[in-house]
Amino acid sequence: MSNGTPDANLYSGAPVTDCGGGGGGTGTGSSRTETEPNDSTGTANDITGLSYPATVTGSMKSGSDRDYYRLSLTSGQTATVTCTIPAAYDADLYFMNAGGSTLTRSVNNGKGAGESLSWTATSSGTYYADLEAYSGSGSATYSCGITKS
Protein backbone atom coordinates (compact mmCIF):
# COMPACT_ATOMS: atom_id res chain seq x y z
CA MET A 1 0.00 0.00 0.00
CA SER A 2 1.35 3.40 -0.89
CA ASN A 3 -0.26 6.63 0.29
CA GLY A 4 -3.55 4.82 1.00
CA THR A 5 -3.69 3.21 -2.46
CA PRO A 6 -3.43 -0.59 -2.57
CA ASP A 7 -0.67 -2.09 -4.70
CA ALA A 8 -2.08 -3.54 -7.95
CA ASN A 9 -0.37 -6.87 -7.17
CA LEU A 10 -1.78 -7.11 -3.63
CA TYR A 11 -4.20 -9.91 -4.54
CA SER A 12 -3.52 -12.87 -6.77
CA GLY A 13 -5.27 -16.12 -7.57
CA ALA A 14 -8.90 -17.07 -7.75
CA PRO A 15 -11.32 -15.99 -5.03
CA VAL A 16 -12.43 -18.67 -2.60
CA THR A 17 -16.17 -19.22 -2.87
CA ASP A 18 -16.57 -22.37 -0.74
CA CYS A 19 -15.39 -22.11 2.84
CA GLY A 20 -15.66 -25.83 3.58
CA GLY A 21 -17.80 -27.85 5.94
CA GLY A 22 -18.15 -25.40 8.80
CA GLY A 23 -19.19 -26.81 12.14
CA GLY A 24 -16.65 -24.64 13.92
CA GLY A 25 -13.74 -26.96 13.16
CA THR A 26 -10.54 -26.28 11.32
CA GLY A 27 -9.35 -27.72 8.05
CA THR A 28 -11.37 -28.79 5.07
CA GLY A 29 -14.39 -31.01 5.10
CA SER A 30 -17.68 -31.57 3.38
CA SER A 31 -21.33 -31.11 4.14
CA ARG A 32 -24.66 -32.75 3.57
CA THR A 33 -28.25 -31.59 3.93
CA GLU A 34 -30.58 -34.27 5.22
CA THR A 35 -32.80 -36.08 2.77
CA GLU A 36 -36.11 -37.47 4.02
CA PRO A 37 -37.00 -40.11 4.84
CA ASN A 38 -34.17 -40.60 7.32
CA ASP A 39 -36.25 -41.50 10.37
CA SER A 40 -34.65 -44.89 11.13
CA THR A 41 -31.35 -46.72 10.89
CA GLY A 42 -32.66 -48.41 7.73
CA THR A 43 -33.26 -45.07 6.00
CA ALA A 44 -30.32 -43.14 7.53
CA ASN A 45 -28.50 -40.62 5.39
CA ASP A 46 -25.12 -42.19 4.58
CA ILE A 47 -22.24 -39.85 5.48
CA THR A 48 -19.47 -42.46 5.35
CA GLY A 49 -18.04 -40.91 2.19
CA LEU A 50 -17.77 -37.36 3.51
CA SER A 51 -14.41 -35.84 4.32
CA TYR A 52 -14.02 -34.81 7.95
CA PRO A 53 -14.61 -32.53 9.69
CA ALA A 54 -18.06 -32.68 8.14
CA THR A 55 -21.31 -30.81 8.64
CA VAL A 56 -24.87 -32.12 8.35
CA THR A 57 -27.91 -29.86 8.35
CA GLY A 58 -31.64 -30.40 8.51
CA SER A 59 -34.77 -29.51 10.44
CA MET A 60 -37.24 -31.12 12.82
CA LYS A 61 -40.30 -31.05 10.59
CA SER A 62 -42.63 -32.45 13.25
CA GLY A 63 -42.63 -33.04 16.99
CA SER A 64 -41.77 -36.71 16.37
CA ASP A 65 -39.10 -36.22 13.67
CA ARG A 66 -35.86 -38.21 13.92
CA ASP A 67 -32.89 -37.67 11.62
CA TYR A 68 -30.37 -40.52 11.37
CA TYR A 69 -26.89 -40.29 9.86
CA ARG A 70 -24.77 -43.41 9.17
CA LEU A 71 -20.97 -43.31 9.50
CA SER A 72 -18.11 -45.77 9.86
CA LEU A 73 -15.47 -45.86 12.57
CA THR A 74 -12.41 -48.01 13.00
CA SER A 75 -11.53 -49.53 16.36
CA GLY A 76 -10.08 -46.82 18.61
CA GLN A 77 -11.39 -43.97 16.45
CA THR A 78 -13.40 -41.26 18.23
CA ALA A 79 -16.38 -39.50 16.67
CA THR A 80 -17.49 -36.15 18.10
CA VAL A 81 -20.84 -34.65 17.12
CA THR A 82 -21.72 -31.07 18.09
CA CYS A 83 -25.13 -29.71 17.09
CA THR A 84 -26.44 -26.16 17.06
CA ILE A 85 -30.21 -26.26 17.61
CA PRO A 86 -32.46 -23.32 16.63
CA ALA A 87 -34.74 -21.68 19.20
CA ALA A 88 -37.84 -23.15 17.46
CA TYR A 89 -37.37 -26.57 19.06
CA ASP A 90 -35.60 -28.78 21.57
CA ALA A 91 -33.77 -31.77 20.11
CA ASP A 92 -31.78 -34.61 21.68
CA LEU A 93 -28.73 -36.35 20.21
CA TYR A 94 -27.99 -40.08 20.41
CA PHE A 95 -25.05 -42.17 19.16
CA MET A 96 -25.89 -45.79 18.35
CA ASN A 97 -24.20 -48.99 17.24
CA ALA A 98 -25.13 -50.97 14.12
CA GLY A 99 -27.86 -52.80 16.05
CA GLY A 100 -29.54 -49.53 17.07
CA SER A 101 -28.53 -49.67 20.75
CA THR A 102 -27.75 -46.29 22.32
CA LEU A 103 -24.06 -45.94 23.23
CA THR A 104 -24.18 -42.37 24.54
CA ARG A 105 -26.52 -39.40 24.39
CA SER A 106 -26.81 -35.66 24.92
CA VAL A 107 -30.18 -34.44 26.20
CA ASN A 108 -29.71 -30.80 27.19
CA ASN A 109 -33.03 -29.22 28.14
CA GLY A 110 -34.58 -26.28 26.36
CA LYS A 111 -35.36 -24.97 22.93
CA GLY A 112 -32.19 -23.81 21.23
CA ALA A 113 -29.95 -25.79 23.60
CA GLY A 114 -26.97 -27.26 21.76
CA GLU A 115 -26.13 -30.95 21.95
CA SER A 116 -22.68 -32.54 21.91
CA LEU A 117 -21.23 -36.01 22.44
CA SER A 118 -18.14 -38.12 21.76
CA TRP A 119 -17.74 -41.88 21.37
CA THR A 120 -14.63 -44.01 20.92
CA ALA A 121 -15.31 -47.17 18.93
CA THR A 122 -14.30 -50.44 20.57
CA SER A 123 -14.61 -52.20 17.23
CA SER A 124 -14.65 -51.19 13.57
CA GLY A 125 -18.08 -50.87 12.04
CA THR A 126 -21.18 -48.84 11.28
CA TYR A 127 -22.52 -46.30 13.76
CA TYR A 128 -25.43 -43.84 13.75
CA ALA A 129 -25.93 -40.29 14.96
CA ASP A 130 -29.62 -39.71 15.70
CA LEU A 131 -30.98 -36.21 16.28
CA GLU A 132 -34.59 -36.29 17.37
CA ALA A 133 -37.23 -33.74 18.24
CA TYR A 134 -38.02 -33.58 21.94
CA SER A 135 -40.43 -30.65 21.83
CA GLY A 136 -41.40 -28.23 19.13
CA SER A 137 -40.66 -28.42 15.42
CA GLY A 138 -40.26 -26.21 12.40
CA SER A 139 -38.30 -25.43 9.30
CA ALA A 140 -35.46 -23.66 11.16
CA THR A 141 -32.20 -25.43 10.31
CA TYR A 142 -29.99 -27.26 12.79
CA SER A 143 -26.32 -27.83 12.05
CA CYS A 144 -24.14 -30.66 13.36
CA GLY A 145 -20.37 -30.68 13.04
CA ILE A 146 -18.82 -34.15 13.02
CA THR A 147 -15.15 -34.98 13.54
CA LYS A 148 -13.24 -38.25 13.64
CA SER A 149 -9.93 -38.63 15.41
N, C-alpha and C positions, 0 to 999 in steps of 0.2 A: 504494500500500500504506500502510495506516495502522495502527500498533501491531501489525504482524505479520498483519493481516487484508487480503487482497487487495481492491481496489476492485471493486465489482460490474460496472463498465464496462471492466475491464481487457482482456477479450477480446471481439471482435466478429467477425461473419462466420461462414461455414461452415468446419468443420474440413477440412483437406487430407487426403485419403485415398489419393492417388496421387502418389508423389514422382517421377514421370517415368521416363526410360529408364535411369538409373543409368550404369554404365560408368565412373564416376569423373569424368565431365565436368561442365561447368556448363551451365545453361540447361535448356530443356525438350527432350524428344525422345520417341521411342516405342520399343517393344520387340517382339520376336517370338521365340517358342519354335519351334525347328526342327520340321518335319513330314517324316517319312520317307515315301517315299524321297526323299533329296536327296543321293545318292551320285555324281552326275555333273553336268556343266554343263547337260545336257538336263533334269534333274529338280531343279535348284537351287531353293531357296526364294527367291522374289522379294522383295527388300527395297527396291526402287526407290521405293516409295510411302511409306516411313517418313520421319518427320521426324528430323533429325539435331541433336545426337548421338543415336545409336540404340544399342540393345543387342540382341544375339541370344544365345539360350541353347540348350543341347542337351547330349547326352552321347555318348560313344564306346561304342556298344552292343556292339561286337566289336573284336578286334584289327586288323581291316581296314576299319573304318568310316571314311567320308569324309563330311563335311558341307559342302555348297556353298551359298553365298549370292550371288545376282545383284544388282548395283547398277549405276547409271549415273553416269558422270562426264563433265563437259564439259572441253574442252581447257584445260590449265593448272590444273585443280582437283586438289587432293591429298586422297586418302583415307588415313586412319590407322586401323589395326585393332589393338586391344590386348586380348589374351585372358588370362583367369585360368583356369588348368588345375588341376583337383583332384588330390590326391595319388594317386588310384587309377590314373592313367595318364599317359603322356607323349604329347603331341600336337604336331604341326608345322603351321605356318601358311604358306599360299602365296597369292599374289595373281596372278591370271591375266588375260589379255586374252580377247576374245570367241572366239578360236580355240582357247583352252585352253592356250596357251603360258605358262609361268611367267615373270612379270616380276620378282618379288622373293620372298624367302621368309625365314622365321624358324624356325630349327631348334635351339632351346635344348635341351640334353640334360637328361634327368631327369624322373621323375614329379613332377608339380606345378609344373614350371618354366613360367612365363608366356611368352607369345609376343607379339611386337609388330612391326609393319612399317608403312611409309608408301610411297605411290606417287603421283607426279604424272603425270596423264594427258597424253600428247602429242597425243591426239586425242579428240574426244567419242565416247562409245560405251558398250558394255556391258562390265563387268568382273566378276570372280568372286573372292570370298574362299573359300578351301578350307582347312578345318581337318581334319586327318586323324590317325588313331591311329598312333602309332609303336610303342608297346609298352603293353600293358595295355588294359583296357577296364572298363566298368561303368556303373552308372546315376547316378554322381555328376555333377552339372551343371557344365559350363563356362559361362563368360560372356565375351562379346566386345563391347567398346565400339567403335563405329565413328563417326568424325567425317569431315566433308568441309569443306575450306577452300579 
